[in-house]
């Protein structure tokens, strides 16, 4: 299982990236192998729009993937 913590400039950019990577089959419909998409949104005092994704497959999110020291959300596996 792969857990991704992601940051985008805004929600629209994130959705467009998810669609282009095949994470969404259509907006808000997960592709096969995607276990969860959590919209964290804006975080006070932190730039960007945030998502957490749980996936069976490896996905390259490039510079949108971030390391988080004090996460607001965690998946319990």
Backbone as JSON Lines, residues from 0, in Angstrom:
{"i":0,"aa":"X","n":[0.85,-1.18,0.0],"ca":[0.0,0.0,0.0],"c":[0.9,1.24,0.0]}
{"i":1,"aa":"X","n":[0.56,2.19,-0.81],"ca":[1.31,3.45,-0.9],"c":[0.46,4.59,-0.36]}
{"i":2,"aa":"X","n":[1.07,5.41,0.48],"ca":[0.4,6.59,1.03],"c":[1.14,7.82,0.49]}
{"i":3,"aa":"X","n":[0.39,8.73,-0.1],"ca":[0.97,9.95,-0.65],"c":[0.37,11.16,0.04]}
{"i":4,"aa":"X","n":[1.22,12.07,0.47],"ca":[0.8,13.36,1.0],"c":[1.19,14.38,-0.06]}
{"i":5,"aa":"X","n":[0.2,15.14,-0.51],"ca":[0.39,15.98,-1.68],"c":[0.01,17.43,-1.41]}
{"i":6,"aa":"X","n":[0.69,18.33,-2.13],"ca":[0.38,19.75,-2.04],"c":[0.36,20.33,-3.44]}
{"i":7,"aa":"X","n":[-0.72,21.04,-3.75],"ca":[-0.9,21.71,-5.03],"c":[-1.18,23.19,-4.78]}
{"i":8,"aa":"X","n":[-1.09,24.01,-5.82],"ca":[-1.38,25.44,-5.65],"c":[-2.86,25.68,-5.34]}
{"i":9,"aa":"X","n":[-3.73,24.83,-5.93],"ca":[-5.17,24.98,-5.68],"c":[-5.88,23.66,-6.01]}
{"i":10,"aa":"X","n":[-7.14,23.59,-5.67],"ca":[-7.94,22.37,-5.86],"c":[-8.07,22.0,-7.34]}
{"i":11,"aa":"X","n":[-8.27,22.99,-8.19],"ca":[-8.46,22.73,-9.62],"c":[-7.22,22.08,-10.23]}
{"i":12,"aa":"X","n":[-6.03,22.55,-9.84],"ca":[-4.78,21.98,-10.33],"c":[-4.64,20.54,-9.87]}
{"i":13,"aa":"X","n":[-5.0,20.27,-8.62],"ca":[-4.94,18.9,-8.09],"c":[-5.86,17.98,-8.86]}
{"i":14,"aa":"X","n":[-7.11,18.37,-9.06],"ca":[-8.08,17.54,-9.77],"c":[-7.6,17.27,-11.19]}
{"i":15,"aa":"X","n":[-7.08,18.29,-11.86],"ca":[-6.57,18.11,-13.22],"c":[-5.42,17.1,-13.25]}
{"i":16,"aa":"X","n":[-4.54,17.17,-12.26],"ca":[-3.42,16.22,-12.18],"c":[-3.94,14.8,-11.92]}
{"i":17,"aa":"X","n":[-4.9,14.67,-11.03],"ca":[-5.46,13.34,-10.73],"c":[-6.14,12.75,-11.98]}
{"i":18,"aa":"X","n":[-6.82,13.57,-12.72],"ca":[-7.47,13.11,-13.95],"c":[-6.42,12.68,-14.98]}
{"i":19,"aa":"X","n":[-5.36,13.47,-15.13],"ca":[-4.33,13.16,-16.13],"c":[-3.55,11.91,-15.77]}
{"i":20,"aa":"X","n":[-3.43,11.59,-14.48],"ca":[-2.72,10.4,-14.02],"c":[-3.64,9.17,-13.94]}
{"i":21,"aa":"X","n":[-4.93,9.36,-14.21],"ca":[-5.87,8.25,-14.16],"c":[-6.26,7.85,-12.75]}
{"i":22,"aa":"X","n":[-6.07,8.74,-11.79],"ca":[-6.46,8.47,-10.41],"c":[-7.98,8.58,-10.27]}
{"i":23,"aa":"X","n":[-8.54,9.55,-10.95],"ca":[-9.99,9.66,-11.09],"c":[-10.35,9.16,-12.48]}
{"i":24,"aa":"X","n":[-11.34,8.28,-12.58],"ca":[-11.87,7.86,-13.88],"c":[-12.68,9.01,-14.45]}
{"i":25,"aa":"X","n":[-13.45,9.62,-13.6],"ca":[-14.12,10.89,-13.86],"c":[-14.1,11.6,-12.52]}
{"i":26,"aa":"X","n":[-14.38,12.87,-12.51],"ca":[-14.23,13.61,-11.25],"c":[-15.01,12.92,-10.13]}
{"i":27,"aa":"X","n":[-14.34,12.65,-9.05],"ca":[-14.84,12.03,-7.83],"c":[-15.16,10.54,-7.96]}
{"i":28,"aa":"X","n":[-14.71,9.89,-9.03],"ca":[-14.85,8.43,-9.17],"c":[-13.44,7.86,-9.24]}
{"i":29,"aa":"X","n":[-13.07,7.07,-8.21],"ca":[-11.72,6.52,-8.12],"c":[-11.46,5.51,-9.22]}
{"i":30,"aa":"X","n":[-10.22,5.49,-9.7],"ca":[-9.77,4.47,-10.63],"c":[-9.47,3.19,-9.84]}
{"i":31,"aa":"X","n":[-9.38,2.06,-10.55],"ca":[-9.03,0.8,-9.92],"c":[-7.66,0.92,-9.26]}
{"i":32,"aa":"X","n":[-7.55,0.42,-8.05],"ca":[-6.28,0.47,-7.31],"c":[-6.16,1.66,-6.38]}
{"i":33,"aa":"X","n":[-7.05,2.64,-6.52],"ca":[-7.05,3.79,-5.6],"c":[-7.97,3.43,-4.45]}
{"i":34,"aa":"X","n":[-7.42,3.39,-3.26],"ca":[-8.18,2.98,-2.08],"c":[-8.88,4.16,-1.41]}
{"i":35,"aa":"X","n":[-8.26,5.34,-1.44],"ca":[-8.87,6.51,-0.8],"c":[-8.21,7.78,-1.29]}
{"i":36,"aa":"X","n":[-9.01,8.83,-1.37],"ca":[-8.52,10.18,-1.64],"c":[-9.14,11.07,-0.57]}
{"i":37,"aa":"X","n":[-8.3,11.69,0.22],"ca":[-8.78,12.57,1.3],"c":[-8.4,14.0,0.95]}
{"i":38,"aa":"X","n":[-9.42,14.84,0.81],"ca":[-9.19,16.26,0.54],"c":[-8.96,16.97,1.87]}
{"i":39,"aa":"X","n":[-7.72,17.33,2.13],"ca":[-7.38,18.06,3.35],"c":[-7.72,19.54,3.17]}
{"i":40,"aa":"X","n":[-7.44,20.05,1.97],"ca":[-7.73,21.44,1.65],"c":[-6.65,22.38,2.14]}
{"i":41,"aa":"X","n":[-7.06,23.59,2.48],"ca":[-6.12,24.6,2.96],"c":[-5.81,24.35,4.43]}
{"i":42,"aa":"X","n":[-4.55,24.53,4.77],"ca":[-4.1,24.38,6.16],"c":[-3.59,25.74,6.62]}
{"i":43,"aa":"X","n":[-4.09,26.19,7.74],"ca":[-3.71,27.5,8.25],"c":[-2.2,27.6,8.39]}
{"i":44,"aa":"X","n":[-1.64,28.69,7.93],"ca":[-0.21,29.01,8.01],"c":[0.66,28.1,7.13]}
{"i":45,"aa":"X","n":[0.05,27.35,6.21],"ca":[0.8,26.5,5.27],"c":[0.27,26.78,3.87]}
{"i":46,"aa":"X","n":[1.16,27.08,2.94],"ca":[0.75,27.34,1.56],"c":[0.24,26.09,0.88]}
{"i":47,"aa":"X","n":[-0.67,26.27,-0.05],"ca":[-1.1,25.18,-0.91],"c":[-2.39,24.51,-0.49]}
{"i":48,"aa":"X","n":[-2.84,23.61,-1.38],"ca":[-4.06,22.83,-1.2],"c":[-3.64,21.38,-1.09]}
{"i":49,"aa":"X","n":[-4.06,20.69,-0.05],"ca":[-3.5,19.39,0.31],"c":[-4.47,18.22,0.14]}
{"i":50,"aa":"X","n":[-3.89,17.07,-0.23],"ca":[-4.61,15.81,-0.37],"c":[-3.76,14.68,0.18]}
{"i":51,"aa":"X","n":[-4.41,13.63,0.65],"ca":[-3.76,12.36,0.97],"c":[-4.39,11.31,0.08]}
{"i":52,"aa":"X","n":[-3.55,10.45,-0.5],"ca":[-4.04,9.39,-1.38],"c":[-3.45,8.06,-0.92]}
{"i":53,"aa":"X","n":[-4.31,7.03,-0.87],"ca":[-3.87,5.66,-0.61],"c":[-4.1,4.88,-1.9]}
{"i":54,"aa":"X","n":[-3.03,4.21,-2.35],"ca":[-3.08,3.53,-3.63],"c":[-2.33,2.21,-3.59]}
{"i":55,"aa":"X","n":[-2.8,1.24,-4.34],"ca":[-2.09,-0.03,-4.48],"c":[-0.86,0.15,-5.37]}
{"i":56,"aa":"X","n":[-1.01,0.91,-6.44],"ca":[0.09,1.09,-7.38],"c":[0.98,2.28,-7.0]}
{"i":57,"aa":"X","n":[2.2,2.28,-7.54],"ca":[3.11,3.42,-7.38],"c":[2.68,4.51,-8.35]}
{"i":58,"aa":"X","n":[2.69,5.75,-7.88],"ca":[2.32,6.89,-8.71],"c":[3.38,7.96,-8.52]}
{"i":59,"aa":"X","n":[3.86,8.52,-9.6],"ca":[4.85,9.59,-9.52],"c":[4.13,10.94,-9.5]}
{"i":60,"aa":"X","n":[4.13,11.59,-8.33],"ca":[3.51,12.9,-8.2],"c":[4.53,14.03,-8.32]}
{"i":61,"aa":"X","n":[5.78,13.68,-8.54],"ca":[6.82,14.7,-8.71],"c":[6.92,15.62,-7.52]}
{"i":62,"aa":"X","n":[7.02,16.91,-7.79],"ca":[7.21,17.91,-6.73],"c":[5.96,18.14,-5.88]}
{"i":63,"aa":"X","n":[4.82,17.54,-6.27],"ca":[3.61,17.69,-5.47],"c":[3.6,16.78,-4.25]}
{"i":64,"aa":"X","n":[4.46,15.76,-4.24],"ca":[4.56,14.88,-3.07],"c":[5.42,15.57,-2.01]}
{"i":65,"aa":"X","n":[4.94,15.58,-0.78],"ca":[5.65,16.27,0.3],"c":[5.88,15.34,1.49]}
{"i":66,"aa":"X","n":[6.84,15.71,2.31],"ca":[7.11,15.05,3.59],"c":[6.45,15.9,4.67]}
{"i":67,"aa":"X","n":[5.68,15.27,5.54],"ca":[4.94,16.0,6.57],"c":[5.42,15.53,7.94]}
{"i":68,"aa":"X","n":[5.86,16.46,8.77],"ca":[6.34,16.13,10.11],"c":[5.21,15.99,11.13]}
{"i":69,"aa":"X","n":[4.17,16.77,10.97],"ca":[3.07,16.79,11.93],"c":[1.74,16.71,11.16]}
{"i":70,"aa":"X","n":[1.38,15.53,10.63],"ca":[0.22,15.44,9.75],"c":[-1.11,15.71,10.44]}
{"i":71,"aa":"X","n":[-1.99,16.35,9.7],"ca":[-3.36,16.59,10.17],"c":[-4.18,15.31,10.01]}
{"i":72,"aa":"X","n":[-3.83,14.5,9.02],"ca":[-4.58,13.28,8.71],"c":[-3.61,12.11,8.56]}
{"i":73,"aa":"X","n":[-4.02,10.95,9.01],"ca":[-3.28,9.7,8.8],"c":[-4.26,8.6,8.43]}
{"i":74,"aa":"X","n":[-3.81,7.67,7.6],"ca":[-4.58,6.48,7.33],"c":[-4.21,5.44,8.37]}
{"i":75,"aa":"X","n":[-5.17,4.72,8.89],"ca":[-4.92,3.63,9.85],"c":[-5.05,2.33,9.07]}
{"i":76,"aa":"X","n":[-3.93,1.71,8.86],"ca":[-3.89,0.49,8.04],"c":[-3.7,-0.71,8.94]}
